[in-house]
Amino acid sequence: MEAARCLYKKPPSDEDLKMMKVFGLTMDDYEDEHSVDVWPDNWRAVCFFEMLDQGNWNMGPGGPTGIRYEAFKEVRDIMKVTKKEWPEIFEAVRIMQRAALDEIYKE
């Protein structure tokens, strides 16, 4: 999902910032790239994923490897996710996890 990629998109490098300046671009132009529309049907899943964002990743020697699933229960409770909603949210979070990892390890 694009929302997950936006959360983990790397900021421009110093060299990129210099090139942006040459072309008359500012950080405001870059920040527009971090904006994404979320369909109402996906909103709760995106909110769930964002709540897991800080400190809930399993870490390997090369960096994040996946979300710690044991953290899901607390977020489910906080967001009052029903048993009926859970399968759809869980699947969306797994898709966002993959998209986030792809963005994190993007060259």
DOVO-436521 format. One record per residue: y, z, x of N, C-alpha, C in turn. Coordinates in nm, 4 decimals, padded with zeros to 6 digits. Last residue first. Layout:
<atoms>
      n_Y      n_Z      n_X     ca_Y     ca_Z     ca_X      c_Y      c_Z      c_X
        Y        Z        X        Y        Z        X        Y        Z        X
...
</atoms>
This chain:
<atoms>
      n_Y      n_Z      n_X     ca_Y     ca_Z     ca_X      c_Y      c_Z      c_X
  00.0591 -00.2893  01.6953  00.1181 -00.3194  01.8270  00.2601 -00.3641  01.8145
 -00.0265 -00.0204  01.4870  00.0228 -00.1577  01.4967  00.0883 -00.1780  01.6334
 -00.1027  00.2334  01.4277 -00.1620  00.1707  01.5454 -00.1228  00.0254  01.5645
  00.0469  00.2868  01.1963  00.0578  00.3765  01.3124  00.0090  00.3065  01.4386
 -00.0467  00.0865  01.0216  00.0945  00.0874  01.0660  00.1113  00.1712  01.1914
 -00.3123  00.1652  00.9854 -00.2829  00.0302  01.0368 -00.1395  00.0251  01.0916
 -00.2667  00.4171  00.8728 -00.3298  00.4072  01.0053 -00.3063  00.2697  01.0669
 -00.1547  00.3331  00.6280 -00.0767  00.4163  00.7207 -00.1355  00.4082  00.8610
 -00.3693  00.1952  00.5145 -00.2444  00.1240  00.5418 -00.1590  00.2014  00.6419
 -00.5532  00.4072  00.4888 -00.5859  00.2912  00.5728 -00.4599  00.2148  00.6113
 -00.4089  00.5695  00.3085 -00.4483  00.6212  00.4395 -00.4778  00.5063  00.5348
 -00.3975  00.4042  00.0847 -00.2732  00.4342  00.1574 -00.3027  00.4896  00.2965
 -00.6674  00.4136  00.0125 -00.6070  00.2845  00.0465 -00.4786  00.3074  00.1271
 -00.6902  00.6864 -00.0454 -00.7741  00.6277  00.0604 -00.7173  00.4932  00.1068
 -00.5138  00.7021 -00.2598 -00.4827  00.7749 -00.1366 -00.5655  00.7198 -00.0207
 -00.6542  00.5525 -00.4511 -00.5232  00.5051 -00.4032 -00.4855  00.5733 -00.2724
 -00.8777  00.7191 -00.4895 -00.8956  00.5828 -00.4376 -00.7640  00.5283 -00.3818
 -00.7474  00.9471 -00.5955 -00.8248  00.9559 -00.4716 -00.8437  00.8178 -00.4084
 -00.6422  00.8454 -00.8342 -00.5513  00.8925 -00.7290 -00.6241  00.8977 -00.5956
 -00.8815  00.7881 -00.9714 -00.7841  00.6817 -00.9445 -00.6879  00.7221 -00.8319
 -01.0092  01.0425 -00.9855 -01.0731  00.9281 -00.9189 -00.9746  00.8165 -00.8824
 -00.8036  01.2138 -01.1250 -00.8424  01.2279 -00.9850 -00.9103  01.1054 -00.9239
 -00.7574  01.1994 -01.3970 -00.6689  01.1244 -01.3059 -00.7253  01.1144 -01.1643
 -00.9548  01.3717 -01.4981 -00.9523  01.2320 -01.5415 -00.8692  01.1454 -01.4460
 -00.8845  01.6134 -01.3922 -01.0124  01.5538 -01.3513 -01.0168  01.4056 -01.3878
 -00.5295  01.6069 -01.3111 -00.6439  01.6321 -01.3984 -00.7705  01.5678 -01.3427
 -00.3086  01.7675 -01.1003 -00.3857  01.6445 -01.1198 -00.5097  01.6787 -01.2027
 -00.0938  01.9423 -01.0356 -00.1657  01.9523 -01.1636 -00.2371  01.8209 -01.1990
  00.0211  01.9583 -00.7933  00.0623  01.8457 -00.8778 -00.0034  01.8466 -01.0160
 -00.1093  02.1873 -00.6974  00.0372  02.1842 -00.7055  00.0836  02.0759 -00.8029
 -00.3791  02.1017 -00.7035 -00.3334  02.2160 -00.7831 -00.1820  02.2125 -00.8035
 -00.3741  01.8894 -00.5210 -00.4174  01.8662 -00.6605 -00.3667  01.9775 -00.7512
 -00.3012  02.0304 -00.2944 -00.2080  01.9313 -00.3489 -00.2449  01.8991 -00.4941
 -00.5317  02.1866 -00.2594 -00.4016  02.2500 -00.2795 -00.3010  02.1539 -00.3418
 -00.7283  01.9839 -00.2255 -00.7362  02.0795 -00.3353 -00.6010  02.1434 -00.3641
 -00.6693  01.8365  00.0108 -00.6500  01.7763 -00.1213 -00.6452  01.8789 -00.2340
 -00.7395  01.9434  00.2481 -00.6029  01.9712  00.2024 -00.5792  01.9196  00.0599
 -00.9838  01.8396  00.3065 -00.9805  01.9776  00.2570 -00.8414  02.0178  00.2087
 -00.9350  01.5933  00.4215 -00.9646  01.5984  00.2781 -00.9631  01.7400  00.2228
 -00.7023  01.4979  00.6360 -00.7937  01.6110  00.6167 -00.8175  01.6281  00.4664
 -00.6885  01.1490  00.7027 -00.6342  01.2665  00.6346 -00.7428  01.3733  00.6227
 -00.7468  01.0157  01.0337 -00.7615  01.0190  00.8886 -00.7049  01.1480  00.8324
 -00.6699  01.0093  01.2939 -00.7908  00.9348  01.2581 -00.8125  00.9298  01.1074
 -00.3881  01.0089  01.5181 -00.4477  01.0356  01.3876 -00.5698  00.9488  01.3601
 -00.4775  00.9879  01.8715 -00.3842  01.0079  01.7619 -00.4564  01.0316  01.6306
 -00.6686  00.9732  02.0648 -00.5702  00.8656  02.0600 -00.4684  00.8800  01.9482
 -00.8340  01.1944  02.0256 -00.7664  01.1796  02.1540 -00.6559  01.0735  02.1529
 -00.7501  01.2751  01.6813 -00.8440  01.2457  01.7878 -00.7669  01.2292  01.9174
 -00.6823  01.4748  01.4011 -00.6330  01.4121  01.5232 -00.7464  01.3935  01.6231
 -00.6347  01.4528  01.0577 -00.7290  01.4819  01.1648 -00.6806  01.4064  01.2872
 -00.3341  01.5563  00.8999 -00.4121  01.4482  00.9585 -00.5116  01.5062  01.0589
 -00.1418  01.7209  00.7915 -00.2723  01.7119  00.7265 -00.3549  01.5937  00.7749
  00.1233  01.7362  00.8819  00.0243  01.8323  00.9290 -00.1123  01.8246  00.8653
  00.2754  01.5733  00.6240  00.3033  01.6585  00.7405  00.1885  01.7551  00.7684
  00.1572  01.4272  00.3983  00.2150  01.3636  00.5162  00.2249  01.4548  00.6382
  00.0814  01.5074  00.1550 -00.0156  01.5274  00.2632  00.0405  01.4870  00.3990
  00.2861  01.4203 -00.0028  00.2712  01.5647  00.0142  00.1726  01.5982  00.1260
  00.2349  01.1469 -00.0039  00.3510  01.1967  00.0704  00.3423  01.3478  00.0923
  00.0142  01.1373 -00.1756  00.0008  01.0988 -00.0350  00.1154  01.1545  00.0485
  00.1390  01.2170 -00.4160  00.0269  01.2931 -00.3614  00.0137  01.2650 -00.2119
  00.3211  01.0051 -00.4495  00.3700  01.1431 -00.4332  00.2630  01.2322 -00.3716
  00.1351  00.7986 -00.4844  00.2282  00.7948 -00.3710  00.2843  00.9349 -00.3453
  00.0137  00.8838 -00.7227 -00.0669  00.8693 -00.6015  00.0219  00.8667 -00.4773
  00.2285  00.8719 -00.9006  00.1649  01.0020 -00.8716  00.0809  00.9948 -00.7446
  00.2906  00.5874 -00.8976  00.3860  00.6892 -00.8521  00.3192  00.8216 -00.8162
  00.1470  00.3809 -00.9984  00.1098  00.4295 -00.8648  00.1915  00.5496 -00.8191
  00.2622  00.3139 -01.2387  00.1194  00.3492 -01.2376  00.0743  00.4095 -01.1049
  00.5215  00.2331 -01.1620  00.5012  00.3627 -01.2283  00.3548  00.4087 -01.2276
  00.5356  00.0936 -00.8351  00.5038  00.0768 -00.9772  00.4802  00.2147 -01.0386
  00.7970  00.1280 -00.6131  00.6622  00.1734 -00.6476  00.6432  00.1564 -00.7980
  00.9767 -00.0479 -00.3656  00.9616 -00.0140 -00.5070  00.8161  00.0247 -00.5323
  01.1112  00.0695 -00.0629  01.0047 -00.0023 -00.1320  01.0012  00.0451 -00.2774
  01.2811  00.0730  00.2410  01.2890  00.0923  00.0970  01.1797  00.0089  00.0309
  01.2941  00.0068  00.4971  01.2163  00.1261  00.4661  01.2170  00.1571  00.3173
  01.4711 -00.1993  00.5125  01.3301 -00.2334  00.5285  01.2405 -00.1146  00.4951
  01.7114 -00.0682  00.5074  01.6708 -00.1399  00.3868  01.5235 -00.1791  00.3923
  01.7397  00.0133  00.7685  01.6926  00.1113  00.6713  01.6542  00.0469  00.5394
  01.8546 -00.2107  00.8888  01.7159 -00.1754  00.9180  01.6599 -00.0828  00.8110
  02.1134 -00.1959  00.7915  02.0344 -00.3160  00.7652  01.8857 -00.2878  00.7866
  02.1897  00.0487  00.8984  02.1838  00.0343  00.7525  02.1017 -00.0879  00.7134
  02.2045 -00.0034  01.1667  02.0894  00.0724  01.1191  02.0776  00.0652  00.9669
  02.3285 -00.3477  01.1720  02.3406 -00.2025  01.1935  02.2118 -00.1353  01.1470
  02.4052 -00.6644  01.3259  02.3281 -00.5801  01.2350  02.3454 -00.4334  01.2711
  02.5112 -00.8537  01.4932  02.5992 -00.7893  01.3964  02.5269 -00.7041  01.2937
  02.3539 -00.9483  01.6923  02.3583 -01.0279  01.5693  02.4414 -00.9626  01.4592
  02.3841 -00.7474  01.8789  02.4239 -00.8830  01.9150  02.4416 -00.9691  01.7895
  02.2620 -00.5351  01.7446  02.4069 -00.5316  01.7654  02.4597 -00.6714  01.7988
  01.9972 -00.6080  01.7621  02.0592 -00.5983  01.6300  02.2104 -00.6046  01.6430
  01.9594 -00.5838  02.0361  01.9535 -00.7167  01.9757  02.0173 -00.7163  01.8364
  01.9789 -00.3045  02.0577  02.0735 -00.3901  02.1300  02.0775 -00.5300  02.0687
  01.7597 -00.2305  01.9027  01.8940 -00.1900  01.8607  02.0011 -00.2742  01.9288
  01.5504 -00.3280  02.0595  01.5736 -00.3847  01.9260  01.7144 -00.3521  01.8774
  01.5783 -00.1551  02.2766  01.5980 -00.2992  02.2958  01.6248 -00.3684  02.1624
  01.5122  00.0860  02.1557  01.6461  00.0689  02.2116  01.6779 -00.0788  02.2314
  01.3229  00.0051  01.8550  01.3353  00.0503  01.9938  01.4799  00.0314  02.0401
  01.3363  00.1188  01.5146  01.3575  00.0153  01.6173  01.3723  00.0770  01.7562
  01.0673  00.3375  01.4047  01.2082  00.2983  01.4127  01.2270  00.1910  01.5204
  00.7619  00.2459  01.2409  00.8318  00.2949  01.3590  00.9777  00.2511  01.3570
  00.6379  00.3510  00.9308  00.6995  00.2428  01.0081  00.7805  00.3016  01.1230
  00.5303  00.5331  00.7581  00.4895  00.5395  00.8990  00.5463  00.4277  00.9849
  00.6291  00.4787  00.5068  00.6363  00.6171  00.5548  00.6095  00.6261  00.7052
  00.5620  00.2089  00.4793  00.7029  00.2473  00.4962  00.7168  00.3882  00.5504
  00.2871  00.2251  00.4327  00.3366  00.1608  00.5554  00.4811  00.2014  00.5829
  00.2902  00.3440  00.1813  00.2334  00.4176  00.2951  00.2813  00.3580  00.4270
  00.4041  00.1364  00.0311  00.4704  00.2674  00.0363  00.4199  00.3483  00.1553
  00.2212 -00.0731  00.0425  00.3456 -00.0841  00.1180  00.4173  00.0507  00.1309
 -00.1187  00.0000  00.0833  00.0000  00.0000  00.0000  00.1245  00.0000  00.0874
</atoms>
